[in-house]
Amino acid sequence: MKRYLSLIYFSFFIFNTTNAQGLLGQKGHVFTRQDSLRGSITKERAWWDVKYYHLDVKVNPGDSTITGSNTIKYLVLKEYNIMQIDLQNPMMIYKVIQDGIILKYKRDGNAFFIELINPQKIGSTKELTVFYGGKPKVAVNPPWDGGITWKKDSNGNPFVASSCQGLGASVWWPNKDHMYDEVESMLISVNVPKGLMDVSNGRLQSVKEMNDGSRTYNWFVSNPINNYGVNINIGDYVTFSEKYKGEKGDLDCTYYVLRDNLSKAKKQFQDVPRMLKAFEHWFGPYPFYKDSYKLVEAPYLGMEHQSSVTYGNGFKNGYLGRDLSGTGWGLKFDYIIIHESGHEWFANNITYKDIADMWIHESFTDYSESLFLEYYYGKEPAYTYIRGLKKNIQNDKPIIGKYDVNNEGSSDMYYKGANMLHTLRQIVNDDAKWRTILRGLNSTFYHQTVTTKQIEDYLSQKVGIELNTFFNQYLRDTRIPTLEYFFKDNHLGYRWTNCVPDFNMPIKVSLNGKEELLKPETEWKSLSAKNENPKLEIDKNFYVAGFNITE
């Protein structure tokens, strides 16, 4: 038989045959007790529900220290007297007080186990205060390898910021550092040296002048917030603002940038109202009207801190001036403004319970870039852009990581995840229905932490197709599903190969110039295809490959 390859995805000519268990790229890695303490819902976490934090800290750029306290209010779910609070080395807890009593505690790596004395009655609301301090880990390559960034601006003023997704908020403040339990509201009080400003999450309630010339900025967050979304940004900031007339009324938008960058920011940040208009169309109302929207210049690329999105893209379009898709369309918008703000819906509104499900954040948000383009430039530019991202896919390991050990999956959660959603849209084949599904996600799971199963079940229900094998293929396997086909005796034979068992995704093709919706399975199926020179073309908006087998 003569065999030739017709690849829809041109960057890969060799298909990975890793099984759906997804051990590729993780072979030999041994998870430790510390991974479990960080990544699982331990007995010392499960018995209490965090309700409120008051994080009260002093930030000293002179010696790179942070000192202060966190007052924790919580609801008792089960009677127990050991509480796990997380704070990473080299930071130290100095004292813990409840009901005026100094409590004992033991440290196990980055976890502190506090021995409570007074009864913890089910249904009661209790409070304790943790006093701490030290020199937090310095960010090596923020935001990917995060911590605290201590820099200076061009005028020699301190320029300080936090970034800690994955690493954990406990790198700089003590808390219940697991994503499943979001605090419902929070007061963030940050004391900074004279002449500097702190910008954190939520709304600025007050600024208190201290006797030593320093200032304490008090920010209140009225919506649930994930731990890594809490941030500090300290610098010689100037500010400007506007009101966006959105679906829920006036949304306060405030921008904080270094003094010398004000004119550049006023021009570049015009992408913010454009972003809000597009994403409210696709995803529903901005999820944090009560807490406002802020865009804050930071000494690193940027991050999706809730209602306090950080920005370091050099006031350029694209990703530091580059188009990640290679199509030209990525230069039509500021990547950091669009992508990181998209996380307000997918990461901050809808948040993963376990970082293994990080694709819920990144796949939808990466996909949102094409939706922004579609809103302003049309469907074909948007489709061209997202197809261009395929060249960045590695297929190195599954998108979903290992559960309960704080382990994220492959970075393919960005580009492959976006193309997976783009493929799903082709299956839906109804733009109005697709938009309803996206908006429905943000209303159904409003301000919630979720699992992959919840998202899969929701999409299966709303699409109206059982999508179990679809998600197994794209989230839990590394192979590109391949439509194998041949023509013989005026018939087309076709099936799925290089795929998970029972893979049955429908796919649009052009058969002899006419659009057809095929419903292949892993066993051969056939279709009449009378033509002297039969030809099949796979819709290029599906993330698949194709083999044409001819005798």
GINOR-V617808 format. One record per run of one state. SS is the DSSP state (hx for helix, st for strand, lp for the rest). FROM is the first residue (numbers start at 0). TO is the last residue. If there is no record, write none. Layout:
# GINOR-V617808
<<SS & FROM & TO> <SS & FROM & TO>>
This chain:
# GINOR-V617808
<<lp & 0 & 0> <st & 1 & 5> <lp & 6 & 31> <hx & 32 & 38> <lp & 39 & 41> <hx & 42 & 45> <lp & 46 & 46> <st & 47 & 59> <lp & 60 & 63> <st & 64 & 75> <lp & 76 & 80> <st & 81 & 85> <lp & 86 & 90> <st & 91 & 97> <lp & 98 & 99> <st & 100 & 101> <lp & 102 & 102> <st & 103 & 107> <lp & 108 & 109> <st & 110 & 114> <lp & 115 & 123> <st & 124 & 133> <lp & 134 & 136> <st & 137 & 137> <lp & 138 & 139> <st & 140 & 140> <lp & 141 & 143> <st & 144 & 144> <lp & 145 & 145> <st & 146 & 151> <lp & 152 & 156> <st & 157 & 162> <lp & 163 & 167> <hx & 168 & 170> <lp & 171 & 173> <st & 174 & 174> <lp & 175 & 181> <st & 182 & 182> <lp & 183 & 183> <st & 184 & 191> <lp & 192 & 195> <st & 196 & 198> <lp & 199 & 201> <st & 202 & 208> <lp & 209 & 213> <st & 214 & 220> <lp & 221 & 223> <st & 224 & 224> <lp & 225 & 225> <hx & 226 & 228> <lp & 229 & 231> <st & 232 & 234> <lp & 235 & 235> <st & 236 & 245> <lp & 246 & 247> <st & 248 & 257> <hx & 258 & 267> <lp & 268 & 269> <hx & 270 & 282> <lp & 283 & 287> <hx & 288 & 290> <lp & 291 & 291> <st & 292 & 296> <lp & 297 & 300> <st & 301 & 302> <lp & 303 & 307> <st & 308 & 310> <lp & 311 & 316> <st & 317 & 318> <lp & 319 & 320> <st & 321 & 321> <lp & 322 & 327> <hx & 328 & 330> <lp & 331 & 332> <st & 333 & 333> <hx & 334 & 341> <lp & 342 & 344> <st & 345 & 345> <lp & 346 & 348> <st & 349 & 351> <lp & 352 & 353> <hx & 354 & 356> <lp & 357 & 357> <hx & 358 & 376> <lp & 377 & 377> <hx & 378 & 391> <lp & 392 & 410> <hx & 411 & 427> <lp & 428 & 429> <hx & 430 & 443> <lp & 444 & 446> <st & 447 & 449> <lp & 450 & 450> <hx & 451 & 462> <lp & 463 & 466> <hx & 467 & 475> <lp & 476 & 480> <st & 481 & 487> <lp & 488 & 489> <st & 490 & 496> <lp & 497 & 505> <st & 506 & 510> <lp & 511 & 512> <st & 513 & 517> <lp & 518 & 523> <st & 524 & 527> <lp & 528 & 534> <st & 535 & 537> <lp & 538 & 543> <st & 544 & 549> <lp & 550 & 550>>
